[in-house]
Amino acid sequence: MAQTRTAKYSIVCSDLPRNGKSLVARLVADYRILCQSETEIFDLSPGPRGLQAHFPIRSRRLDLAKTGDQMTLLDRPLSAPHDYVIDVPAHLLADFFNYLREFGFSAAARARSIEIVIYFVIDKASGSLSAAEKLRQENPGDRFIVVWNEAFLAGIREGFVSGMLKTLKKDGQFVVPNLPPKLLKAVEDPGFSFSNFVLTDQPALDKQSAETLKAFLADVFHQLDVIEGLGGEVAAQQ
């Protein structure tokens, strides 16, 4: 865990809502925490739901319609270049990336050794792959990770065989395994933290659920280790 890492500006997004995007953002954020990196979380989701409930200290809720919050998205990372995780709701997808491109954020970030990583959650709607490819093309130079939520896609990932998919996967892909409904309900509780579970086994789960979650997180964190090139360091904690 002592390996020097490039600061990451990780954007978790999708073209449609209700497909597990915020779960993906939580996993990426907890992975950062387990990497012992200084991590800030920007939650663009409206209302009481979102990442802020799970990370009350590390996260802040931002309103993309407010000039001050817009500047926070750019100025804060460039002035304090450590790790950031941004949860972007589907209805703000175009506005968010248009704003970053308008101000040349990608070039400014790279100049400060900050890597932008886009985690795009594929939806089961037929146009989702096209939306992902469009976003990838509009943001050259940023790393693009295609994300599959097995609980949502119900194992149909292998059916997406196309030249477009091969292009989307060239920077990497992240497959979130399915969780049993009972366990999914438990981890969606605002008081539940994946990183706390890894470090302390708290909050308590029954033995079978705990073992299932350990296997889930070992898989998830190994994939994120590969994406980040850390060679399995976080997964080895499981």
N, C-alpha and C positions, 0 to 999 in steps of 0.2 A: 504493500500500500504506500510505500515511500517513493514510488516511481514518479518522476516529474511528468505532469500532464498539461496539455494545452487547455486553456480555459475554454469552456463550452457554453454556447448560447443555444440551448435546446428548445426548439419550438414543437409543441405537440398539437396536431390539428387534424381536421377531417373536413370533407365537403358536406357531410350531413351529421346531425346530432344523434345521440342515444345509441352509440355503437362501442362504448367502452373507452372513449378517448381520455376521459379524466382518470380512469384506472391506469392507463398507460402513462399519463403524466405523473401520477403518484409513484409508479414503479421507477421511472427515470429519476425522479427527485430523491426517493429513498436510496436508490443506487448511488447517487452523488454523495449523499450523507454517509453511506457506508464506505465510500472511497475516502472519507475524512476530508472532503473538499469543502471550502467555504461556499455555501449554496444559498442563493436567493430565489424565490419563487414569485412570479407575477401571474396573478389569476385575473383573467379578463372576463370570466363568467359572471353574469348578472345574478342578483339574488343571493340567498344564503347558502346555496349549494356550490360545490367547487373545491379547489385545493385548499383554500384558506381554512376550511373546517378541520382538515387533517394536519395542516402545518401552521398553527396560529402564530408562531413566533417568526418563522422563516419567510412567510408569505405576506404579500400585500395585494389587495384588490385594486385593480386599475380600471378606469373608464376610458376607453379609446376615444370617446367624444370630447374629453377634457384635454385642453392643451398641456396643462401641467403633467398629466398622466402620460400623454404622448411623449413628452420629453424625457420622462423617467425611463421609458422603454429604451431610449437611445443613450441618453447622457449617463445614467447610472452604470451600465455595463462598460462604457468606454472610459469612464473615470475610475472605476473600480473593477478591473477585469478578472473576475473569478467566475464561478459557475452560476448559470441562470437557467431556470426552467420556466417556460411560458406556456400556459394552457389557453389556447385560442378557440373560442366557441365557433361553431360552423358558420353562424350568421355574420361573423366578423372576419372570416377568412380572407376575402378579397381586400377589404379595407386595411387590414393589418399588414399584409405584404405590400400593398401599394404604398403605404406609409413608409415602410422600411426602404423600399426602392427609391421613393421620392427623395429621401435624404442620404442615399448612398451608404446605408448602414453596413452592408456586407463588406465593402471595400475598407471602410473605416475600422470595422472589427478585425479583419485580417491584418491590417496594419499594426494592430495592437496584439497580435497573436491570439485572437479569439476565433475559435472555429464555430461556425453556425451549422447546427445539425437539425434538419427538419424531419420529424417523425410524423408520417402521414398515415392515419388509420383508414384502411380500405373499408368502404361500406359495401353492403350487398347489392345496392342499387347499381344498375347496369352502367351508369355513367361515371362511377367512382374512379375507375382506372384512368379514364380520360382526364378527369379533374386532377388526378395526381400527376399525370404526365405534363399537363399544362403548367401546373405549379412548378414542377422540376425545371422545365424549360425557361420559365420566367425568372428563375433564381439561379443562374449559372454560377458556379464557384462555391455554392453552399452544398453541404453533404445531404443527400436525400435518402432516408431510410423508410422503406415501405413496411407497414405494420399490419399484421393479421391477428384479429381477435377471434380465437377458435370458438369461444362461447357464443359469439355473435354470428360468425360465418358458418358454424355447424359443420366444419370439416370440408367445405367446398373449395378451399384454397387451391387444391390440386387441379380444379377445373379451370382455373385462370391460366391457360397456356397460350401465350401470344408473344409476338415480338415486342410489344409494348411492355409486357411484364418483365421480360429479360432486361430491357433498358432500365426499368424502374428498380430492379434488384441489383444493379451494378455496384451501388455504394453499400449495399447491405440490406438485410431484411430482419424483422423482429416478429417472432410468432409468440403470442401470448396464449399459453395453454388454457384449457377449460378448467374452471373450478366448479365443484358441486354447489348447487343453489344454497344449501345451508351455510357453507363456508363463505360463499360470495357475500351473503347477507352479513356475516360476522365482520368481514374485512371492510365492508362499506360503512360500518359504524364510524362516526366522526372521531371517536376516541381511539380507533385502531391505527397503529403505525407499523408498517412492514419493517422498518429499520429497528424499532424497539423490539419487535418480535424476534428478529435475528439476534440482537444483542442480549436480550433478557428473557425471551419466551413469554413476554407479557404484552397485552392482556392474555389471560389463560384461555386455552382451548382444550377440548377433550383430546385424548391421545391420538385418535385416528385423524381428527381434523388437523392437529399440529403436524403430524407426519406428512399429510397430504400437502399442507402449506409449505413445509420445508422442501419437499420435492418440487413444487411449483416455483418457489423462489430460487432454488438451485438452478433450474432450467433457465428462468428469466435472467438471472444475474450472470450466468455463463454466456448467454447470448449478448448481453450488454458488454461484458468483458471483451468478447470477440469484436464487437462493433467499435469499441474504444481501443482495441489492441493491447489490452492489459493481461491477456493470457490466463484468464481464469482466477484472478486474485480474489475477487469478491465472492464468487461461487464457492471457493474453497472454504469459506467461513461456515457453510451450511453443514 
